[in-house]
């Protein structure tokens, strides 16, 4: 729960991290029981897949009427986030990615990726070599992921079948409402 930040908006259930932080300690026992039962049965509550999408303005001086000037933020249930962090912590060693991937990794950023790219280009230019670059816009890549193959890859990495069942069930329940 320490990974969650204070002062964040609540999900559709109205709960925040502060609610869990200052609740009666027996709630943690109930959450542990819930999470263990989810893992055993490969089932998640329907509300775990519900999120509220809030558009956040990217550039105040840009076109306020353009959808491209907004990025969507999904407000999820804090209890589902706690479960997610529990799974990530327990199976972190099976969920790693290539060292050359910069996105969606702790202590990694776009700025670091650009720094590495500029250093590599500078190195080759300093030795009078030609530098050729190709880029790929993966903006909608996740929408096109074959999720069945993704779950197979998780199984190949040794993720327990009951956790994969939880993820499949969770993925099947994802629904959002736009605020």
C-alpha positions in Angstrom: 0.0 0.0 0.0 3.0 2.2 0.4 3.3 2.5 -3.4 0.0 4.4 -3.6 0.2 8.1 -3.2 -1.9 10.3 -0.9 -4.1 13.0 -2.2 -5.3 11.1 -5.3 -8.8 11.1 -6.6 -11.1 8.3 -5.6 -12.4 5.6 -8.0 -16.1 4.9 -8.6 -16.4 3.4 -5.1 -15.4 6.7 -3.5 -12.5 5.1 -1.6 -9.0 6.7 -1.4 -5.7 5.5 0.0 -6.4 7.7 3.1 -9.5 5.6 3.7 -7.4 2.4 3.9 -4.6 4.1 5.8 -6.9 5.3 8.6 -9.5 2.5 8.7 -9.8 -0.1 11.4 -7.0 -2.8 11.2 -9.6 -5.6 10.7 -10.1 -4.3 7.1 -6.6 -5.5 6.2 -7.5 -9.0 7.4 -10.6 -8.9 5.2 -8.6 -7.6 2.2 -6.0 -10.4 2.7 -8.9 -13.0 2.8 -10.4 -11.4 -0.4 -7.1 -11.4 -2.2 -6.3 -15.0 -1.3 -9.7 -16.1 -2.4 -9.3 -14.3 -5.7 -6.0 -16.0 -6.2 -7.3 -19.5 -5.3 -10.4 -19.2 -7.5 -9.1 -17.1 -10.3 -11.9 -14.7 -10.0 -12.1 -10.9 -9.4 -15.1 -8.9 -8.3 -16.8 -7.1 -11.1 -16.0 -3.7 -9.6 -12.2 -4.4 -10.1 -12.7 -3.7 -13.8 -14.6 -0.5 -13.5 -12.8 2.8 -14.0 -13.8 6.4 -14.6 -11.9 8.1 -17.5 -11.2 11.8 -16.9 -9.7 13.9 -19.7 -6.7 15.9 -18.6 -5.6 18.9 -20.7 -2.1 18.5 -22.2 -1.4 22.1 -23.4 -3.4 25.1 -22.1 -2.3 27.2 -25.0 -3.3 24.5 -27.5 -6.6 23.9 -29.1 -9.0 23.3 -26.2 -11.6 21.8 -28.6 -9.2 19.1 -30.0 -9.3 15.6 -28.5 -5.6 15.3 -29.3 -4.9 18.0 -26.7 -6.2 15.7 -23.9 -4.9 12.6 -22.3 -7.2 10.1 -20.6 -6.6 9.3 -16.9 -8.5 6.3 -15.5 -9.6 6.5 -11.9 -9.6 2.9 -10.6 -10.7 1.4 -7.3 -8.0 1.8 -4.6 -8.7 -1.8 -3.5 -8.0 -3.1 -7.0 -4.8 -1.1 -7.0 -3.7 -2.6 -3.7 -4.3 -6.1 -5.2 -2.3 -5.1 -8.3 0.6 -4.0 -6.2 0.5 -7.2 -4.2 0.7 -9.3 -7.4 3.4 -7.1 -8.8 5.5 -7.3 -5.6 5.1 -11.1 -5.4 5.8 -11.9 -9.0 8.1 -9.0 -9.9 10.9 -11.3 -11.0 8.6 -12.9 -13.7 7.3 -9.6 -15.0 10.6 -8.0 -16.1 11.2 -6.6 -19.6 14.2 -5.9 -21.8 16.8 -3.4 -20.5 16.4 -1.4 -23.7 12.7 -0.8 -22.9 12.3 2.6 -21.3 8.5 3.0 -21.0 6.5 1.7 -18.0 9.5 1.0 -15.9 10.6 2.3 -12.5 13.6 4.7 -12.6 13.2 5.0 -16.4 11.8 7.8 -18.5 11.5 9.3 -21.9 14.2 11.8 -21.0 16.6 9.0 -20.2 15.8 7.2 -23.5 16.4 10.5 -25.4 19.7 10.9 -23.5 20.9 7.4 -24.5 19.8 8.1 -28.1 21.7 11.4 -28.3 24.8 9.8 -26.7 24.8 7.0 -29.2 24.3 9.4 -32.2 27.1 11.7 -30.9 29.4 8.7 -30.5 29.0 7.6 -34.1 29.1 11.1 -35.5 32.3 11.8 -33.7 33.9 8.9 -35.6 32.5 10.2 -38.9 30.0 7.3 -39.2 26.6 7.7 -40.8 23.7 7.4 -38.4 20.3 6.0 -39.6 17.3 6.1 -37.4 13.9 4.5 -37.7 11.0 5.3 -35.3 7.8 3.6 -34.6 4.7 5.3 -33.3 3.2 2.8 -30.9 0.4 5.1 -29.7 -2.3 2.6 -30.2 -0.1 -0.5 -29.8 -1.8 -1.8 -26.6 -5.1 -1.8 -28.3 -3.8 -4.3 -30.8 -2.0 -6.6 -28.4 -3.0 -10.2 -28.8 -4.0 -10.8 -25.2 -4.2 -14.6 -25.5 -0.5 -14.6 -26.6 0.4 -12.2 -23.8 -1.2 -14.5 -21.2 0.7 -17.4 -22.9 4.0 -15.5 -22.5 3.2 -15.0 -18.8 2.7 -18.7 -18.4 6.0 -19.3 -20.2 7.7 -17.1 -17.7 6.4 -19.3 -14.9 3.5 -17.1 -13.6 1.2 -19.5 -11.7 -1.9 -20.5 -13.6 -4.3 -19.2 -10.9 -2.8 -15.7 -11.2 -3.1 -15.9 -15.0 -6.8 -16.8 -14.5 -7.2 -13.8 -12.2 -5.7 -11.5 -14.9 -7.8 -13.0 -17.7 -11.0 -12.6 -15.5 -9.9 -9.0 -14.6 -9.2 -8.2 -18.3 -12.7 -9.5 -19.3 -14.4 -7.1 -16.8 -12.7 -3.9 -17.8 -15.2 -1.2 -18.4 -15.0 2.6 -18.2 -17.3 5.5 -18.0 -16.3 8.9 -19.2 -16.7 11.8 -16.8 
